Amino acid sequence: MISSAPEGLEQTAVERGRAAGVLEPRTGAAARASIALVHDWLTGMRGGEKALEAVCELYPHAELFTMIRVPGTVSAAIERRRPASSFVSRLPLARRHYRSYLPLFPLAVEQFDLDRFDLIISTSHCAVKSIVRTGRARHLCYCLTPMRYVWDQRDAYFGPARIGRVPSLLLRPVLAGLARWDSATAGRVDRYLADSQHVARRIRQYYNRRARVVYPPVDTSFYQPDGSTPVGGALVVSALVPYKRIELAIEACRQVGVPLRIVGQGPELPRLLRLAGSGVQFLGSVTDEEIRAAYREAQVVLLTGEEDFGIVPLEAQACGRPVVALARGGALETVIDGVTGVLVSDASADGFAEGLRRALGEGFDSRAIRRHAEGFGRERFADQFDAAVEAILAAPADAVRC
């Protein structure tokens, strides 16, 4: 079945019943500071929102700001912050087509009034790292990626093959201007944290800044094996957007003769439906419990796009399931070839078909796979992230930036 929910892997704001995994609020200097959290948009629970959820639990007194908010699409830990949104949220069709307003994002970000805060924490994959703040406030950016739309993945989103030759030509100067703005405003951040070594290198490349790596939190208390025997073929859990390259998973599974289930929503859905055959099932947006069940049932989980980090491979591994992933980006830091899955160097359907055959033929140790994922748990994230927050608050005024 295909859900009619908005793009992404949405869930309601009802508490998900995972009290054992909730992080304890921190008690250091951050507990006494006035903190603003700023996130690009709140339209579903993807990897960035799961990191934001953990930050909200660490600093429950913090206020939350976002450019676009769709109520009921994120977890209760986030909704309880009562996020303030920008004017973009009130524009026509913004809930589903917010990326169409990309040229307005700099204006939206720069209109936030954050003068009363001691510390600003941005969790940014697009524009909110460029917020304007007072001289006394300190700004720590947890960078999920530099703005991919205007840097290395322009064509994946706005190339001629995606939106047509004329619209692509018209957008080219707009995107170039946004790239200049994104680079020019990199200095508005005092300290960067990156969610992977891959992203740290991109921050160095595009912003000429250093970044310490803090891997995102994986809820290993929730995602864990249940002892069941996998029966479900291959699985993809992903927002259906161009750079995820879901068409490669569809074709690879067709070549190998393996059924494929796809969890997620997004603008690529109509095209993928046309490509899919009878062996492909689209599940749309589902609950965390249903995603966990899908991981447990799958023989293998596929990651066909280049990810900045990619939390899905670790959720799958936390459930003891091997991953077949493109040997680029964050997967090189989360998947151990031959131990927790298979890394595919050839970004083609043939390459992934060969990776699938290898994964299905190997006898992976689910306990070893699980142990690897446990190294990325939520408590590890909380300790490392809070240490970075305490360090920026304690730094002398002349040593805040690094």
C-alpha positions, 0 to 999 in steps of 0.5 A: 500500500502507498501512504498519502502522508507527506514526503519522507518517513513520517510519524505522528507526534504521539509518543513512540513508547520508547522510554528506555531510550530517552536521554537524560537532560544534561546538568552542566553549563548548558542547563543554565544557558539560554539555548536556541535550536535551529533546524532547516525543516520539520516535515518527517523523521529522517536521520537529521530529525533523529539527531535533533530529537536527541538534542531536544532531550539533552536540553529540554529548556531550549527553544526550537526554530525552523523554516518549515513545519508540518505539525504531526510529522515529527516525534513528541520530543520535538513537538513539545518544543512548540517550534517557531517557523518562518514565513515560508511555512505559510506560503502556498503548497509549502508543506509538500513543495518547500524546496521550490522556495529555495531562493527564499531560504536566506531571507527566511533564515536571516529573519529569525530573532535570536538576540536573547540567547546565549547559545545557538545550536543549528542542525543544518543540511541546507541553510540554517547554519547561516543564522544571524546572531548577536555578538554575545551568542555562541553558535555551534553547528552540527552540520549534516552536510553542506547544502547539497542542492547548490554544491556537488548534487545540483544536477541530481535535483535541478539538472536537465534530466530532472526538471527540463533543459530550460528550467535548469538553465534558468535556475543555474544563476540562482543556484550559483548565487546560493552557493556564494551565499552559503560559502560567504556565511560559513563564518557565522558559525563559531564551531562546526561538528560534522556527522561523518568524516566524509562531511568533515572533508566537505566542510573543509572543501566548501567552507574552509573550516575544521570540524570535529566528527560526532556520529549521529545517534542510533537507537540500538535499544529499539532497533535490535534483533528478535531472533526471527529468521529473515524471509523478506528478500531485500529492503530499502528505507529511504526518502524517495529523492533523486540522489538516493538512486532507488532505481538501481535497487529496483533493477538489481533486485530484478536481475537477481530475482529477489523481491524488494520492499521500499519504505518511504515517500518523496517526489521520485515515487511516480517515476519509480512506480513506472520502473517497478515490476511485480516483485517490488512493493511500495509501503509508503510511510510507516511507523518505527515499529513497522520499519523495525519489523521490516529490517528484521524480516529482510535478508539484506538492506540496500543503500544505493546512493551516496550518503553523507552519513546514512543512519539506515545502514546502522539501524539495519545492522542493529537488527542484525541484518547485513547491508549492501551499500555504495562504497562512497561517503558515509557508508565507508564509515558504517559498513564493514565489507565482509563483516557487516555487509558488502560495499559496492564500488560500481554505482550501477545496477549490475554492480549492485546485483553482484553485491546482492549475490555476494551478500545472499551467498555469505554467512554473516554473523548477526551478533557481529553485525549487532556489536558493530552498530552498538558503537553508534548508540544514543548515549555515545552521541549524547556524551560527545555532543554535550562535551562539545557544547560545554567546551564552546560555553567554557571557551574564553571570548578570544578562543571561541572560534576554531 
